[in-house]
Amino acid sequence: MSENINILDFLNFEIVFTGMIHCGFGPSHLRNFLMECNLPPMSETTIQKIQKKIGQTIIDCAVQSCKEARQEEIDLSPEKVQVSFDAGWQKRGSGFNYNSNTGHASLIGKKTGKVLAVNIRSKVCKICDTFTVQHPNETVPYHDCSRNWSGSSTAMEVDMALNLLGEMEKEGCHVDIFHADNDSSTSGMLKSEFPNTVKMDDQNHVKKGFTKQLYELGKRYKELKQAEVIPYIQRCFVYAIQSNAGNSTKIHEDLDRIVPHIFGDHNKCRTAQWCTYNENPSSFRYKSLPGGRPLQSEDLKKELEDLVSKYKNRAENLSQLGSTQANESFNNLVATKAPKSRYSFFIWLKKFILNQRNIKIIKMKKSHNKKLCYKHLILKNDKLYYLLFYNL
């Protein structure tokens, strides 16, 4: 290459921009990458211009792809159209605090495995927020505003589910069976707004919900704290459902065997292929229970019977479980383009430092630069530290 030729003539900014999206880079990451490659970095202003130029094109391609997938799903589903639904959020929930500013959801066809429709909710708009700070007494000028939600983050999922089903109806694709998690609010609104659409449970969420309740019981009963006990009960539960798919009567019977079986009563196990007690009762030992012996606590037995009875009453729904694994895979794909792990790390680091007993906060300041950051002067072991927590 001639030294008189500017390297910028060979740099395709559009390709760099799409590559930045694909890799989950931000402007600062892209600048660092180009500098390491000995290429001139792109300014944030340039990136914004490119975004305006080709961003809408990317959205149009995605919309067209969903339309084609919907038609393909209709062609492959002459009787009933079945879809799976799941939502994801940009910020990880802490278990007691769910306050993500953005959320997204997808509908994926059971026959095609393709995304039929997507939706996004956002509680923030950078243009609106910046203009309001700089011009508090003026009206925000017209722009392509990203803010379309003012409710709670947890309520985004219900709204997106109803919106996506409504969008499918408008496009002439009625959804007959809707596979999603066991969220009661979604189920309630679905019955009200779309009475002809049948809501089916998701096998992954059913398994997670059952296991979560077992661990809650484990906080009160020592027998469940043994390493293999809860996984063993979980395997019995999952086997009872998966081995009898489509047969609610058999699911009810196998679920009814679980609790007596793990407590040493095998009268209901005579027709069960997975229990070998009746082959040789004198030498029978449990492979996954402590000491090879059954559980003993009568109080725990009563609790487990109550838990399993809830699922026995839902045997009809459990016989036709769907799967939202495709949606969860899509959510993971979205997370690689807009990584939530980076944000979560700094939140975790901030909480970790502030929870240390020997740390005293001297100063806390919120700056309003181009990059929003939290500045802390902290005192630990009589030494002064200065930390920046960037809100990525």
Secondary structure, DSSP 8 states (H G I E B T S, - for coil): --TTS-GGGG--HHHHHHHHHHHT--HHHHHHHHHHTT-----HHHHHHHHHHHHHHHHHHHHHHHHHHHHHHHHH-SS--EEEEEEEESS---SS----SEEEEEEEETTT-SEEEEEEEES--HHHHHHHHH-TTS------------S-STTHHHHHHHHHHHHHHHTT---SEEEE---HHHHHHHHHH-TTSEEEEBHHHHHHHHHHHHHHHHTT-GGGGSTTHHHHHHHHHHHHHHTTTT-HHHHHHHHHHHHHHHTT--GGGTT-TT--GGG-GGG---SSSGGG-----HHHHHHHHHHHHHHHTTHHHHTT-B--HHHHHHHHHHHHHS-HHHHHHHHHHHHHHHT-TTEEEEEEEEE-SSS-EEEEEEEETTEEEEEEEE--
